[in-house]
Amino acid sequence: MKKIDLHMHTLISDGTDSLDDIIRIVSETGLDLFSVTDHDSIKAGILVPSMLAAVPSEKRTPFLRGVEFSCKDELGKYHVLGYGYDPTVPGIAEVVFKGHELRMKKTRARITFLQERFGFSFSDEEIQELLTKDNPGKPHIAKLMVQHGYAENIKQAISEYINKKEFENVHVHPEEAIEGILKSGGIPILAHPSYGDGDELILGEEMEQRLQRLMDFGLKGVEAYYSGFTPKIQEEVLSFADKYDLYVTAGSDYHGGNKMVELGWTNLDDVSDAPAGLKRFLNDADILYR
């Protein structure tokens, strides 16, 4: 195994590619292992294995079930990845259900807020289409705003308008996500550990304290190889992984056309050059079609 990407999103959450697209692009990119980590959804983890079963074995890329939970508590914002879970065990499904319900609640509230605060109106058909998506979020609302001319681009729509709506106590807490992943036999990993809420950058002692707190909840690893990391940040995350004997993962955070990141951009060219934490993860994770 040489090239992997364990962090990507599809139309199920806030990406632009279908699952069929992802399977094709993964094959064209030459990945040796991939994971689809849609926000607050295990739909890909259920569907992709059967889709891959229909692919000739010589063209079939090994797959690891994944999910990314958007979490927040009084101390900050976290994205918790879950890998290798059993989707038939209730633990992870309960967290998915809560995350989806909160996401739908926030989507409705944001639409109302934009109408009342800024006078942005959307048709009933547009709102209904938005609410029938698997996991509607800020990028979907932002894209609709751009189509109506309310914002020049998705980034402006989110930062200058959508983010003005604040929420209290309507989040999945990190301990809930970690517990649900563990109950379903999965491995909880902290995504891009240096990034918090918005432009917040978490480094040094603050990152170490955050990791220690999440480890008390059962966190097992960190995403140390990430498309948005500088070499210095990557080195620091790897040092904490080594210090606390944590698993290590690598992911691009690919979103298709919604983000300027290519599939496979993880800052790790060859798994053989990776630290022991990543090799242990690959050995212990429940990889399908290995």
VENLIN-V913108 format. One record per backbone hydrogen bond with DSSP energy under -0.5 kcal/mol. CO is the residue of the C=O (numbers start at 1). NH is the residue of the N-H. Records with the same first field share a line. If there is no record, write none. Layout:
CO = NH / NH
//
This chain:
2 = 4 / 271
3 = 32 / 33
5 = 35
7 = 252 / 253 / 254
8 = 37
10 = 13 / 15
17 = 11
18 = 22
19 = 23
20 = 24
21 = 25
22 = 26
23 = 27
24 = 28
25 = 29
26 = 30 / 31
27 = 30
33 = 5
34 = 64
35 = 37
36 = 66
38 = 41 / 68
42 = 46
43 = 46 / 47
44 = 48
47 = 51
48 = 52
49 = 53
50 = 54
51 = 54
52 = 55
56 = 59 / 60
57 = 60
62 = 34
63 = 288
65 = 84
67 = 82
68 = 40
69 = 71 / 80
70 = 172
71 = 78
73 = 76
76 = 73
78 = 71 / 80
79 = 81 / 191
80 = 69
81 = 189
82 = 67
83 = 187
85 = 87
86 = 89
89 = 92 / 93
90 = 94
91 = 95
92 = 96
93 = 97
94 = 98
95 = 99
96 = 100
97 = 101
98 = 102
99 = 103
100 = 104
101 = 105
102 = 106
103 = 107
104 = 108
105 = 109
106 = 110
107 = 111
108 = 112
109 = 113
110 = 114
111 = 115
112 = 116
113 = 117
114 = 118 / 119 / 120
115 = 119
119 = 121
123 = 127
124 = 128
125 = 129
126 = 130
127 = 131
128 = 132
130 = 133
137 = 140 / 141
138 = 142
139 = 143
140 = 144
141 = 145
142 = 146
143 = 147
144 = 148
145 = 149 / 150 / 151
146 = 149
153 = 157
154 = 158
155 = 159
156 = 160
157 = 161 / 162
158 = 163
161 = 164
162 = 165
164 = 166
172 = 72
173 = 176 / 177
174 = 178
175 = 179
176 = 180
177 = 181
178 = 182
179 = 183
180 = 184
181 = 186
182 = 185
184 = 86
186 = 188
187 = 83
188 = 220 / 221
189 = 81 / 191
190 = 223
192 = 195
194 = 196 / 202
197 = 200
200 = 196 / 202
201 = 203
203 = 206 / 207
204 = 208
205 = 209
206 = 210
207 = 211
208 = 212
209 = 213
210 = 214
211 = 215
212 = 216
213 = 217
214 = 217 / 218 / 219
215 = 218
220 = 247
221 = 190
222 = 224 / 249
224 = 226
225 = 251
226 = 229
230 = 234
231 = 235
232 = 236
233 = 237
234 = 238
235 = 239
236 = 240
237 = 241
238 = 242
239 = 243
240 = 244
241 = 246
242 = 245
247 = 222
249 = 224 / 225
250 = 6
251 = 227
254 = 9
255 = 16 / 258
256 = 259
259 = 261
262 = 265
264 = 266
270 = 273
271 = 274
275 = 278 / 279
276 = 280
277 = 248 / 281
278 = 282
279 = 283
280 = 284
281 = 285
285 = 287
287 = 290
288 = 63
//
